[in-house]
Amino acid sequence: MLHTVRALPNYAGRLVQMLWLACAIVGVGLALAGLRPRFAELQVVCHTPRCVPAQATTEFVADYERLGYPTDAATFQSYALTSIAHTIVMAVFALALGGVLVVQKPTNLTAVLTAFVFLLLALALSELPEALARANPAYEWLIRWLRFGLLAGLFVVFNRLPDGGFHWAGLRWITLAFVTATFFSVVLQGVTLAMP
Protein backbone atom coordinates (compact mmCIF):
# COMPACT_ATOMS: atom_id res chain seq x y z
CA MET A 1 0.00 0.00 0.00
CA LEU A 2 1.49 3.35 -1.04
CA HIS A 3 1.38 6.29 1.33
CA THR A 4 0.72 9.88 0.37
CA VAL A 5 3.89 11.89 -0.23
CA ARG A 6 4.82 13.94 2.83
CA ALA A 7 4.98 17.62 1.90
CA LEU A 8 6.25 20.67 3.73
CA PRO A 9 4.17 23.84 3.65
CA ASN A 10 4.79 25.99 0.55
CA TYR A 11 6.40 28.82 2.52
CA ALA A 12 8.95 26.35 3.94
CA GLY A 13 10.33 25.50 0.49
CA ARG A 14 12.34 28.71 0.17
CA LEU A 15 13.63 28.36 3.75
CA VAL A 16 14.73 24.79 3.04
CA GLN A 17 16.59 25.92 -0.07
CA MET A 18 18.37 28.70 1.86
CA LEU A 19 19.26 26.30 4.69
CA TRP A 20 20.64 23.74 2.23
CA LEU A 21 22.66 26.46 0.49
CA ALA A 22 24.05 27.70 3.82
CA CYS A 23 25.01 24.14 4.78
CA ALA A 24 26.60 23.64 1.36
CA ILE A 25 28.66 26.83 1.78
CA VAL A 26 29.87 25.71 5.22
CA GLY A 27 30.65 22.26 3.81
CA VAL A 28 32.62 23.67 0.90
CA GLY A 29 34.50 25.88 3.37
CA LEU A 30 35.42 22.82 5.43
CA ALA A 31 36.50 21.02 2.28
CA LEU A 32 38.69 23.93 1.19
CA ALA A 33 40.25 24.12 4.66
CA GLY A 34 41.06 20.40 4.39
CA LEU A 35 42.84 20.68 1.02
CA ARG A 36 46.27 21.50 2.42
CA PRO A 37 46.29 18.77 5.11
CA ARG A 38 44.95 16.21 2.62
CA PHE A 39 47.61 17.13 0.06
CA ALA A 40 50.30 16.82 2.75
CA GLU A 41 49.14 13.46 4.13
CA LEU A 42 48.93 11.86 0.68
CA GLN A 43 52.60 12.66 0.07
CA VAL A 44 53.71 10.67 3.12
CA VAL A 45 54.25 6.92 2.85
CA CYS A 46 52.30 4.99 5.47
CA HIS A 47 54.42 2.49 7.43
CA THR A 48 51.66 1.28 9.76
CA PRO A 49 48.64 -1.00 9.22
CA ARG A 50 46.23 1.96 9.76
CA CYS A 51 46.66 4.32 6.84
CA VAL A 52 44.39 7.15 5.79
CA PRO A 53 42.30 6.42 2.67
CA ALA A 54 44.34 6.51 -0.57
CA GLN A 55 47.66 6.97 1.26
CA ALA A 56 50.58 5.16 -0.33
CA THR A 57 51.80 2.17 1.66
CA THR A 58 55.32 0.73 1.79
CA GLU A 59 54.11 -2.23 -0.30
CA PHE A 60 52.70 0.12 -2.94
CA VAL A 61 55.98 2.06 -3.12
CA ALA A 62 58.00 -1.17 -3.35
CA ASP A 63 55.81 -2.44 -6.20
CA TYR A 64 56.06 0.92 -7.91
CA GLU A 65 59.88 0.88 -7.71
CA ARG A 66 59.98 -2.75 -8.88
CA LEU A 67 58.13 -1.69 -12.04
CA GLY A 68 60.79 0.95 -12.65
CA TYR A 69 58.76 4.05 -11.84
CA PRO A 70 60.32 6.92 -9.90
CA THR A 71 59.32 7.42 -6.26
CA ASP A 72 60.55 10.95 -5.74
CA ALA A 73 58.71 13.94 -4.27
CA ALA A 74 57.30 14.96 -7.67
CA THR A 75 55.71 11.52 -8.08
CA PHE A 76 53.99 11.75 -4.69
CA GLN A 77 52.81 15.29 -5.41
CA SER A 78 51.32 14.11 -8.68
CA TYR A 79 49.70 11.15 -6.93
CA ALA A 80 48.23 13.43 -4.25
CA LEU A 81 46.81 15.85 -6.83
CA THR A 82 45.30 13.02 -8.88
CA SER A 83 43.73 11.38 -5.83
CA ILE A 84 42.26 14.67 -4.59
CA ALA A 85 40.94 15.55 -8.04
CA HIS A 86 39.25 12.15 -8.33
CA THR A 87 37.49 12.47 -4.98
CA ILE A 88 36.46 16.06 -5.69
CA VAL A 89 34.82 15.02 -8.97
CA MET A 90 32.74 12.41 -7.11
CA ALA A 91 31.91 14.91 -4.37
CA VAL A 92 30.81 17.57 -6.87
CA PHE A 93 28.54 15.01 -8.53
CA ALA A 94 26.88 14.14 -5.19
CA LEU A 95 26.59 17.83 -4.29
CA ALA A 96 24.98 18.57 -7.66
CA LEU A 97 22.43 15.78 -7.13
CA GLY A 98 21.50 17.25 -3.78
CA GLY A 99 21.23 20.71 -5.30
CA VAL A 100 18.93 19.51 -8.06
CA LEU A 101 16.66 17.80 -5.52
CA VAL A 102 16.39 20.80 -3.22
CA VAL A 103 15.74 23.18 -6.14
CA GLN A 104 13.14 21.04 -7.88
CA LYS A 105 11.30 19.58 -4.86
CA PRO A 106 11.80 21.91 -1.87
CA THR A 107 8.47 20.97 -0.27
CA ASN A 108 8.80 17.18 -0.64
CA LEU A 109 10.11 15.93 2.71
CA THR A 110 11.80 12.83 1.31
CA ALA A 111 13.50 14.84 -1.45
CA VAL A 112 14.70 17.40 1.10
CA LEU A 113 16.11 14.70 3.39
CA THR A 114 17.79 13.10 0.39
CA ALA A 115 19.28 16.46 -0.67
CA PHE A 116 20.87 16.88 2.76
CA VAL A 117 22.14 13.29 2.69
CA PHE A 118 23.75 13.96 -0.72
CA LEU A 119 25.41 17.05 0.77
CA LEU A 120 26.86 14.96 3.61
CA LEU A 121 27.84 12.25 1.13
CA ALA A 122 29.72 14.83 -0.94
CA LEU A 123 31.71 15.86 2.13
CA ALA A 124 32.45 12.24 3.02
CA LEU A 125 33.52 11.38 -0.53
CA SER A 126 35.92 14.30 -0.72
CA GLU A 127 37.84 13.10 2.39
CA LEU A 128 38.82 16.76 2.91
CA PRO A 129 36.96 17.46 6.19
CA GLU A 130 38.38 14.21 7.59
CA ALA A 131 41.90 15.37 6.70
CA LEU A 132 41.17 18.68 8.43
CA ALA A 133 40.11 16.83 11.58
CA ARG A 134 43.25 14.67 11.49
CA ALA A 135 45.39 17.80 11.21
CA ASN A 136 43.41 19.78 13.78
CA PRO A 137 41.68 17.66 16.46
CA ALA A 138 39.36 20.57 17.33
CA TYR A 139 37.29 19.57 14.28
CA GLU A 140 36.85 15.94 15.39
CA TRP A 141 33.41 16.53 16.94
CA LEU A 142 32.18 18.19 13.77
CA ILE A 143 33.34 15.20 11.74
CA ARG A 144 31.58 12.86 14.13
CA TRP A 145 28.33 14.78 13.56
CA LEU A 146 28.85 14.61 9.79
CA ARG A 147 29.32 10.83 9.96
CA PHE A 148 26.25 10.47 12.14
CA GLY A 149 24.16 12.63 9.81
CA LEU A 150 25.23 10.61 6.80
CA LEU A 151 24.60 7.16 8.30
CA ALA A 152 21.36 8.07 10.04
CA GLY A 153 20.15 10.09 7.05
CA LEU A 154 20.80 7.27 4.61
CA PHE A 155 18.93 4.82 6.81
CA VAL A 156 15.94 7.15 7.21
CA VAL A 157 15.79 8.01 3.50
CA PHE A 158 16.01 4.38 2.39
CA ASN A 159 13.25 3.42 4.80
CA ARG A 160 11.00 6.18 3.44
CA LEU A 161 11.45 5.32 -0.23
CA PRO A 162 9.75 5.11 -2.70
CA ASP A 163 6.80 7.22 -1.63
CA GLY A 164 7.93 9.09 1.48
CA GLY A 165 6.30 6.97 4.15
CA PHE A 166 7.26 4.14 6.48
CA HIS A 167 5.58 1.03 5.09
CA TRP A 168 4.88 -0.76 8.35
CA ALA A 169 4.73 0.49 11.91
CA GLY A 170 7.68 -1.58 13.12
CA LEU A 171 9.98 0.15 10.64
CA ARG A 172 9.64 3.44 12.53
CA TRP A 173 10.91 1.79 15.69
CA ILE A 174 13.75 0.05 13.85
CA THR A 175 14.74 3.38 12.32
CA LEU A 176 14.61 5.10 15.71
CA ALA A 177 16.73 2.32 17.25
CA PHE A 178 19.28 2.52 14.42
CA VAL A 179 19.56 6.32 14.62
CA THR A 180 19.97 6.13 18.41
CA ALA A 181 22.63 3.41 18.16
CA THR A 182 24.41 5.36 15.43
CA PHE A 183 24.42 8.50 17.58
CA PHE A 184 25.88 6.56 20.50
CA SER A 185 28.58 4.79 18.51
CA VAL A 186 29.57 7.53 16.03
CA VAL A 187 29.11 10.77 17.95
CA LEU A 188 29.80 9.67 21.53
CA GLN A 189 32.33 6.86 20.95
CA GLY A 190 33.91 8.15 17.74
CA VAL A 191 33.55 4.91 15.75
CA THR A 192 34.42 5.24 12.06
CA LEU A 193 33.92 3.03 9.05
CA ALA A 194 37.65 3.03 8.34
CA MET A 195 39.22 -0.39 7.96
CA PRO A 196 42.19 -1.25 10.22
Salt bridges, closest charged atoms under 4 A:
GLU41 OE2 - ARG38 NH1 2.93
GLU41 OE2 - ARG134 NH2 2.59
ASP63 OD1 - ARG66 NH1 2.70
GLU127 OE1 - ARG134 NH2 3.81
GLU130 OE1 - ARG147 NH2 2.88
GLU140 OE2 - ARG144 NE 3.44
GLU140 OE2 - ARG147 NH1 3.78
ASP163 OD1 - HIS167 NE2 3.27
